[in-house]
Amino acid sequence: MRRYFLEIAFKGTRFCGWQRQPHDASVQQEVERAITTILRTETTCMGCGRTDTGVHANQFFLHFDTQQELDAHQFVYRLNGVLHEDVAVKRCIPVSQEAHARYDATNRTYRYFVHNSKNPFLRETSLFMLRTPDFDAMNEAAKLMTGSHDFTSFARLHSDVKNHMCEVRSARWEQCGESQWYFEISANRFLRNMVRAVVGTLLKTGRGKEPLGHIETVMQGKNRGLAGASAPAHGLFLHSVQYPYIT
């Protein structure tokens, strides 16, 4: 049995997220359908994590097993020929049988995009804001999140996760156009809904609704009710995932 990683990108607007769901179209379901079509044998895959409905990915990894020895370039070409137009395969990488797309990831980076000038082409991939928040204040607040902290206050309620500790390695807002910005956050792991809850909380500071130190109060409180409402899913991208054996 051989194991392969696929590096893919997807626009999540028309999907219920990565994870297979019984009654909605998911990215996992679409990728498994395409692989099964090409290999002519039922194939399942394991992703590097979950994404919520409407969330996108510039880089997402998954692994699958097959008895066939694949021509990586030809396999990528054939997959892209049968996949949904909102999903693209970038690379097929042979790895050891022990390699794992989810558990071997050492760093993940998300970006959340916002803009303040109405633009129909950004409607599904960036949050439109009528007023420009104070990005300097939000960056000062974001600094308080770096390091190892308990992010219970930013986690989805009623999940089965027992460990809420995450090591945030960087967190910062950057301008990427005349009227567009993104929040980039990197960590060893993320909790479900964490990034969107962090963005929603930072925006409250940026809009002057909460003081600069509010983010620390929220983290120390370990209570989801203290944080801001989750930012809408459509502005969020999984930007990159790192592994010790993939460059």
FENGI-V826964 format. One line per field, one symbol per residue. phi: phi as a letter, one per 30 degrees, with the letter a starting at -180 (. if undefined). psi: psi as a letter, one per 30 degrees, with the letter a starting at -180 (. if undefined). burial: # if it has 9 or more other C-alpha atoms within 8 Angstrom, else .. A space follows every 50 residues. Layout:
phi->???
psi->???
burial->???
This chain:
phi->.ccbcccbbacdecbdjddebdbbdbdeeddddddddddiaebcbcddlc bdeidcbdbbcbbbcadddcdedddddddddcdedcbbccbbbdbddddb dddcdcabbcbccbbbbebddcecbaddcdcdddddddddddedcdjdbd cedccddidcdcccdbcdcaaadbdbaebbbbccbbadabddidddddde ddddddcidbdededdeddddhbedddddddedddcbddabcbdcbc
psi->kkkkkkklkljgeglgaekkleglkleeeeeeeeeeeefhkkkllklfal klkfklkekkklllklfkjkjeeeeeeeeffflkfgkkkelkjkllffkk eeffkfkkklkkkllgkkjffgeggkkkkekkljeeeeeeeeeffkaklj hefglklglgkfjgkkjjfljkkkkglegklkkkkklflklkgeeeeeee eeeeefggfklegeeeeeeffhjfffllkkkkeffkkjelkklfgk.
burial->.############.######....############......#.####.# ################.....#..##.###..#...######..#..... ##.#############......#.#####....#..#######.##..## ######.......#.########.#...#############.######## #######....#.###.##..###..##.#..###########....
